[in-house]
Amino acid sequence: MSRGVLLDQPGSLPSWFEPLLTRVESCRTEDFSTLRRPAGTAGRSSAVLVLLGESPPSADTPGGPDLLILQRAATMRNHAGQPAFPGGATDPEDADTVATALREANEEVGLDPSSAEVLALLPELWIPVSGFSVTPVLAWWRAPHEVHPRQVTEVAHVARLPISELADPENRIRVRHPSGWIGPAFQVRGLLVWGFTAGVISVLLDMAGWAQPWEPGRIVELPDAAAPVPAARGGAPDEVVP
């Protein structure tokens, strides 16, 4: 079992970061998943960037906190068309999981690493399908800028999803995988966010006090085409948990 780690914080943050940051410090692996890495299994180290920004009100958004999400290319062998956090496997030259998350976000969507301030490490999560040990890296997008798919063979679309829309009960459902697995999901701005990514988002909404009461009885069947196959070496860690 691992715990959340709160890192050195910048001098000023939006007030909506509380109580999220306080709760991150005491969160544990079991708050996110019941799965445990088998004893004697190292797992392949990987990281994803959970990047929270803030948008002003506009015709397209009510403003407030938002979350950076990418959509995998439909032609990918693994995770085809699936929304996910930026991220992937650790490279030998990466200093740590923070470096992995920022490097992957730069390679995938053109994120300037200096525009983001890393605040905390969430507990390491085990993905048995691929053997990945994933560390979600929570960060504040202090200086947001335009982002776009840099690797068009891997990334089809990049979006900043408003937290208000993710928390909207009308946008929350559950999905059933062909394997029988059922988990939380979000239908926001034409994207169906499910699997590992939706699980982390769901927990963070609860921890931050953003979640609203919703009806978990709505279940949407995932078509076979949406079911990812085990990730190949170097693939992203965001895949279904059977």
Beta strands, then each sheet from edge to edge (+ up, - down):
strand 1: 5-6
strand 2: 44-55
strand 3: 64-72
strand 4: 83-84
strand 5: 87-89
strand 6: 116-121
strand 7: 125-127
strand 8: 132-141
strand 9: 155-162
strand 10: 172-176
strand 11: 182-188
strand 12: 191-193
strand 13: 219-221
sheet 1: 1+ 6- 8+ 2+ 3- 4+
sheet 2: 1+ 6- 8+ 7-
sheet 3: 1+ 6- 8+ 2+ 5-
sheet 4: 1+ 6- 8+ 2+ 3- 9+
sheet 5: 12+ 11- 10+ 13+
end
